[in-house]
Amino acid sequence: MTEGATRIPVLAFRGGRFVAIERAVPAECAVAISVNGSTHAVMMATPRDVEDLGIGLALNEGIVAGLDEIARLEVVETELGLDCRIWLSEERSQTYTARRRQMAGPVGCGICGVESLALAARELPVVADDLTIAPEAIVAAVAAMACEQSLGRATRAVHAAAFHREGTVRQVLTREDVGRHNALDKVAGALAQQGVDPASGFLTITSRLSVELIQKAAMMGCGLIAAVSVPSALAVAEAEAAGITLVAVVRGDEFEIFTHPGRVVGAFSSVHEETSHAA
């Protein structure tokens, strides 16, 4: 059985009759992210790659600026779930102010339960504009992510996020979770642990693009994120402001670019041609 999944008996209605079968379902448990002994967030998550989740969330929420500000990390199993305990370096501890997200319940929601609405509209860094990607690479990346979704194939019940970097060998890093925000945080944490600069590649995700995912991409410094579904209006506005190329509705060999088309080879010139013809 795939890690992170379990099989349970169910009664299925197939071909006009009921049959007893087994169904693979994803594991899910409460995961607490603690910083210096104080609980920062509690979420429901898939209990694998939890260390990546803790590091990625700490980076994407600005708790730390880099791995060097984390002195120690341990994942402790308790009767109620998993506790990912992060201890900051002495220097970072002096400037860190604990903020509880108080979000028990939501599946990896990046906004639900925050103490201040200002956190939902935080000012984001503008991503550098030094990445160009061929249209075919975007299509291939989404297909490659699908090939990496072992838990998704087993259960049909989890999201995936992936990082792609072109080179002599195509590099793909994929993480899965019941929450799409968790999956992207796990990617951020894994990249940090592997010493890979997120600005050197781009992101794909299986879900729609909500504003929280754009915020995480901006904090990571990724210039392009592609999704299979339509983004929200706020996500489009946030991507525009942060300088992120938002690609969505990736279906087969087709997709739509919502913001900053200049990073996609051929798109910028096509926009100018259409503008010229319209004039």
Steps between C-alpha positions, in 0.01 A plus 500: 500500500621850415640691798240739636205286396300216650242257362150476644204277408211670319178388335497604137205510260639372170321359199161516667601314815687548826849353538747507790830661403794676660569870439833676556451822696761759604616519859418825678587621848544816703843657450617776730780735401670626817759776512722531808251299702193704398242360259490710183246299301299181510372350177372175358761352270633185341754359749799470269772752414399684817850643543473656152159639599636664816799656327297616200232659716765676710660640183177592324356677805819694569575331831850440367687636199709189449599163641784659695238659729372157604718355775311174539191323369333181618172327419344344808211254485237554770166339578323789327719527190842626396688796644761654271720688747719777364761669714641824366861609513592723792529806276159442333336420835585849623291662225225240460156586634275198542172515307248222527306429188237314701378302204407157634261339255568635149696276264820697462323830443746782466268777617223351718517596864776759483481746785523808282334561163809700407684169466268406215608810307868509586742680275691253284847517348511556124646194328806545276432497126787281379324174411372394158309179440387337176129420466588136447689495831187609689292227338770241565536613862134443583521156337818422697331602824218255426754220457644578845164483682523154656264587785261670261484194276437276800226711657372762250462724805808719540658807340851527365745786453826473310814697417660470158844609384644466152858387447695212358244281676147616578460525876161446662425517872144407598320496834142387573251580774128517572547880507632685197665761724677224691627346177656830391653561843652152482658586165647819649641307793650228282667756271651675800637176638648408162654844456303573181413862419126517419573787260684253275180327392121513512206344683202290401201401711197276452245736654355838418726795581376685805664812637686308773685295240609813317625643828703187566647506148601864551667423834687215331611732217349284223417700190244264348233273643271285285178328604241276343202712610385862478644750753300733719483870411699591810769248408533664157531845656758378752705328229494818292626707793770249596631465145403134476400332176173323575421215263177306544254264334787276389318225313692276262715726284293814567506761776416864575733775626336749737794724600851593387514299175858613428648198679338259254690479171295647215216631715618860532542547124159346439340749739659790313385361165143469626516854638631636172228326298233630738628856457 
